[in-house]
Amino acid sequence: MKSANTTANAVITEINGNRATLWLGGVDIGNIEEGSKFRTIAANKANSPQVELISRNGLVGIATVKGIAKAGMLLEAIA
């Protein structure tokens, strides 16, 4: 189980096929770019969908998703 101090960097707001719309309100926009990767904040990382940013406009990003993802999922950036 994740610590209570874990914060989300992004949230999936919409899913359409293998594309997701993200709200990037928890990231440092200066450090986010195309190809940035995210995973869900969940206890089981093995089943976490892979989310990769392909474009963004301000705090709204478009990403590809590999795996099962739903709107409302909280994401953390991975290095």
Backbone as CSV, one residue per row, in Angstrom:
resi,resn,N_x,N_y,N_z,CA_x,CA_y,CA_z,C_x,C_y,C_z
1,MET,0.858,-1.177,0.000,0.000,0.000,0.000,0.893,1.225,0.000
2,LYS,0.521,2.217,-0.787,1.283,3.454,-0.868,1.113,4.263,0.404
3,SER,2.120,5.068,0.670,2.083,5.953,1.827,0.984,6.993,1.656
4,ALA,0.455,7.464,2.770,-0.570,8.506,2.731,-0.008,9.810,2.182
5,ASN,1.327,9.930,2.084,1.954,11.139,1.584,2.095,11.158,0.069
6,THR,1.738,10.086,-0.634,1.841,10.038,-2.081,0.830,10.997,-2.693
7,THR,1.318,11.816,-3.614,0.423,12.748,-4.300,0.392,12.426,-5.786
8,ALA,-0.714,12.729,-6.399,-0.867,12.490,-7.827,-0.232,13.631,-8.610
9,ASN,0.373,13.270,-9.743,0.911,14.258,-10.669,-0.074,14.567,-11.780
10,ALA,-0.986,13.629,-12.027,-1.948,13.788,-13.123,-3.165,12.912,-12.837
11,VAL,-4.220,13.167,-13.578,-5.421,12.336,-13.488,-5.956,12.114,-14.895
12,ILE,-6.434,10.908,-15.152,-7.068,10.610,-16.438,-8.476,11.186,-16.402
13,THR,-8.775,12.080,-17.330,-10.103,12.686,-17.367,-11.008,12.046,-18.409
14,GLU,-10.414,11.395,-19.402,-11.219,10.778,-20.460,-10.402,9.685,-21.135
15,ILE,-11.067,8.611,-21.516,-10.446,7.515,-22.263,-11.220,7.335,-23.562
16,ASN,-10.479,7.204,-24.666,-11.086,6.934,-25.964,-10.174,5.945,-26.679
17,GLY,-10.525,4.656,-26.603,-9.669,3.615,-27.161,-8.381,3.526,-26.362
18,ASN,-7.235,3.658,-27.054,-5.946,3.617,-26.355,-5.391,5.020,-26.093
19,ARG,-6.243,6.030,-26.219,-5.845,7.415,-25.953,-6.531,7.916,-24.685
20,ALA,-5.772,8.692,-23.918,-6.310,9.264,-22.687,-6.049,10.762,-22.685
21,THR,-7.010,11.495,-22.132,-6.809,12.906,-21.852,-6.428,13.008,-20.386
22,LEU,-5.360,13.757,-20.107,-4.855,13.906,-18.750,-4.944,15.352,-18.301
23,TRP,-5.205,15.556,-17.023,-5.047,16.868,-16.412,-3.745,16.795,-15.645
24,LEU,-2.808,17.687,-15.958,-1.447,17.631,-15.442,-1.206,18.623,-14.312
25,GLY,-2.181,18.818,-13.461,-2.107,19.835,-12.425,-1.084,19.609,-11.340
26,GLY,-0.532,18.406,-11.220,0.410,18.135,-10.146,1.853,18.000,-10.588
27,VAL,2.132,18.347,-11.830,3.504,18.224,-12.328,4.134,19.595,-12.521
28,ASP,5.462,19.625,-12.508,6.199,20.824,-12.876,6.230,20.843,-14.396
29,ILE,5.456,21.723,-14.996,5.306,21.749,-16.451,6.660,21.905,-17.150
30,GLY,7.619,22.537,-16.506,8.943,22.677,-17.095,9.688,21.362,-17.223
31,ASN,9.257,20.348,-16.481,9.930,19.046,-16.500,9.140,17.972,-17.236
32,ILE,8.036,18.340,-17.868,7.199,17.356,-18.554,7.321,17.586,-20.052
33,GLU,7.447,16.524,-20.809,7.596,16.652,-22.257,7.027,15.418,-22.932
34,GLU,6.940,15.460,-24.256,6.481,14.289,-24.994,7.363,13.108,-24.621
35,GLY,6.749,11.976,-24.392,7.475,10.779,-23.996,7.522,10.561,-22.494
36,SER,7.100,11.558,-21.708,7.056,11.381,-20.251,6.103,10.242,-19.914
37,LYS,6.468,9.446,-18.919,5.676,8.267,-18.569,5.083,8.407,-17.185
38,PHE,3.907,7.783,-17.039,3.165,7.803,-15.791,2.684,6.398,-15.480
39,ARG,2.404,6.164,-14.201,1.748,4.920,-13.772,0.695,5.296,-12.741
40,THR,-0.231,4.382,-12.543,-1.296,4.660,-11.575,-0.748,4.581,-10.159
41,ILE,-1.371,5.348,-9.285,-1.044,5.253,-7.857,-1.889,4.098,-7.330
42,ALA,-1.259,2.937,-7.238,-1.973,1.730,-6.830,-1.005,0.817,-6.098
43,ALA,-1.548,-0.066,-5.311,-0.727,-1.003,-4.560,-0.039,-2.006,-5.485
44,ASN,-0.686,-2.383,-6.584,-0.174,-3.409,-7.476,0.406,-2.774,-8.740
45,LYS,1.679,-2.464,-8.730,2.336,-1.835,-9.877,2.412,-2.777,-11.084
46,ALA,2.401,-4.082,-10.850,2.521,-5.046,-11.942,1.365,-4.928,-12.931
47,ASN,0.183,-4.579,-12.457,-0.988,-4.465,-13.330,-1.312,-3.030,-13.698
48,SER,-0.424,-2.106,-13.377,-0.652,-0.689,-13.662,-0.530,-0.436,-15.163
49,PRO,-1.491,0.286,-15.754,-1.366,0.598,-17.184,-0.166,1.506,-17.433
50,GLN,0.409,1.386,-18.619,1.503,2.264,-19.030,0.894,3.453,-19.745
51,VAL,1.214,4.648,-19.287,0.660,5.879,-19.849,1.831,6.741,-20.304
52,GLU,1.850,7.093,-21.610,2.942,7.883,-22.165,2.392,9.132,-22.838
53,LEU,2.881,10.272,-22.416,2.431,11.563,-22.937,2.884,11.726,-24.383
54,ILE,1.951,12.079,-25.275,2.325,12.316,-26.672,2.198,13.785,-27.055
55,SER,1.388,14.550,-26.313,1.293,15.994,-26.561,0.630,16.648,-25.366
56,ARG,0.819,17.972,-25.275,0.122,18.703,-24.219,-0.100,20.137,-24.662
57,ASN,-1.135,20.734,-24.057,-1.459,22.138,-24.249,-1.750,22.685,-22.860
58,GLY,-0.790,23.387,-22.278,-0.946,23.853,-20.908,-0.986,22.674,-19.957
59,LEU,-2.044,22.598,-19.174,-2.178,21.524,-18.188,-2.985,20.330,-18.696
60,VAL,-3.312,20.316,-19.986,-4.060,19.202,-20.571,-3.141,18.436,-21.508
61,GLY,-3.051,17.137,-21.286,-2.196,16.300,-22.116,-2.976,15.185,-22.781
62,ILE,-2.403,14.682,-23.870,-2.936,13.512,-24.561,-1.866,12.433,-24.436
63,ALA,-2.289,11.234,-24.087,-1.347,10.138,-23.855,-1.855,8.857,-24.492
64,THR,-0.929,7.966,-24.783,-1.307,6.614,-25.185,-1.327,5.758,-23.924
65,VAL,-2.205,4.770,-23.939,-2.367,3.894,-22.777,-2.215,2.453,-23.229
66,LYS,-1.378,1.704,-22.524,-1.259,0.262,-22.722,-1.736,-0.382,-21.434
67,GLY,-2.789,-1.142,-21.540,-3.382,-1.757,-20.357,-4.763,-1.183,-20.114
68,ILE,-5.345,-1.562,-19.013,-6.704,-1.137,-18.682,-6.640,0.115,-17.820
69,ALA,-7.256,1.181,-18.321,-7.298,2.446,-17.585,-8.716,2.987,-17.625
70,LYS,-9.060,3.753,-16.602,-10.391,4.361,-16.513,-10.258,5.826,-16.161
71,ALA,-11.238,6.607,-16.574,-11.281,8.012,-16.173,-11.320,8.082,-14.654
72,GLY,-10.583,9.022,-14.106,-10.527,9.194,-12.664,-9.297,8.576,-12.018
73,MET,-8.564,7.765,-12.770,-7.350,7.161,-12.206,-6.310,8.237,-11.936
74,LEU,-5.696,8.167,-10.760,-4.628,9.091,-10.386,-3.297,8.526,-10.858
75,LEU,-2.436,9.398,-11.361,-1.154,8.980,-11.931,0.008,9.672,-11.232
76,GLU,1.129,8.959,-11.210,2.381,9.555,-10.752,3.391,9.449,-11.886
77,ALA,4.204,10.482,-12.037,5.256,10.473,-13.060,6.329,9.486,-12.638
78,ILE,6.912,8.815,-13.630,8.012,7.901,-13.346,9.239,8.378,-14.111
79,ALA,10.383,8.235,-13.490,11.638,8.727,-14.080,12.190,7.736,-15.076
